[in-house]
């Protein structure tokens, strides 16, 4: 009885650990809308995490730059055992022995000292510009983080759409495969009744096999797309992902007219902002080169104690201190500073040219994306109509085939045209979604 009670108590004690072990060994599952996937990727994506660490590092770099001009305090200490004191020869006249050199040892057996030095930078033009450069570099890292987040949201959206489109294609193929299998059974029955030929059965079996291969390829493609999404989300490879939104939901959110009506301000685009930051950095680099010809003024204060004696326990201590200013003025550098200024001027012109080029690219990209969106919307509507037409033709041909009024080749052609129309419609929808996301990104709508 005691053994049973002990065993029951042991099980109760281990229950929390067993539950935790079960949770850790179970596969994580994520149910995500498109917005959820974008937000999750911004938090967990490795590229975004690296950009976020760059922002943190830039803050430390700013303080590192500022601290270079703040008061600095250093301390040094020393202890020396003069194993053999320095000996020098002095004229004998000092000791009442003219005409001879008298060897004399200087110093003491032991010397010790400690020094405290405080210094501060009073004026240095490159330092002041360096602080401004570090502040701008911090903003640049923050803007780069924004661009990385936008890029990540865009790629996650594309993959999300790709999975939904692939799954829709798989549904179409599975539905078509079911129809073909029914037609195959009907053809086999017709063959048994002498109303069809063996070639008709063979043709239908070939059609079924072809569609089965297409289905297998789509299943592999879907799994590959899920793996791509897992990588973008920054989750383990065995994570189960469930997409909560359907293709119909995503499609209903596409409002082409509203998107086309939005104004575009290229100055708010992150790529333009980054090019502007680079121009400012180049300008500060030029100012820093020019400021190098200005003097540098610093102040210092020293305080120290020195101990001397022939016994460690009997050292005599003496204090010393000083304060002062130090002025450094560059005079001649063999053209080094002039070359640096010219190089900085060239880099500034390059940065301004790059900003102008980015501006032109953004304006052209906006026009192209608006045109692409209009065209993609028209193409999608046309392909939807083609699907309905192809479906009616296929159903009519299938009905004729079952009544012996059409051949298997005609049915195969009608089926191929219907599948092609479905694929074209899916491709047109994917193109529409891709163009919408690209324009949303350009307009800072992600």
Beta strands, then each sheet from edge to edge (+ up, - down):
strand 1: 29-32
strand 2: 72-81
strand 3: 87-91
strand 4: 101-105
strand 5: 110-123
strand 6: 240-243
strand 7: 296-309
strand 8: 316-328
sheet 1: 1+ 6+
sheet 2: 2+ 5- 7+ 8-
sheet 3: 3+ 4-
end
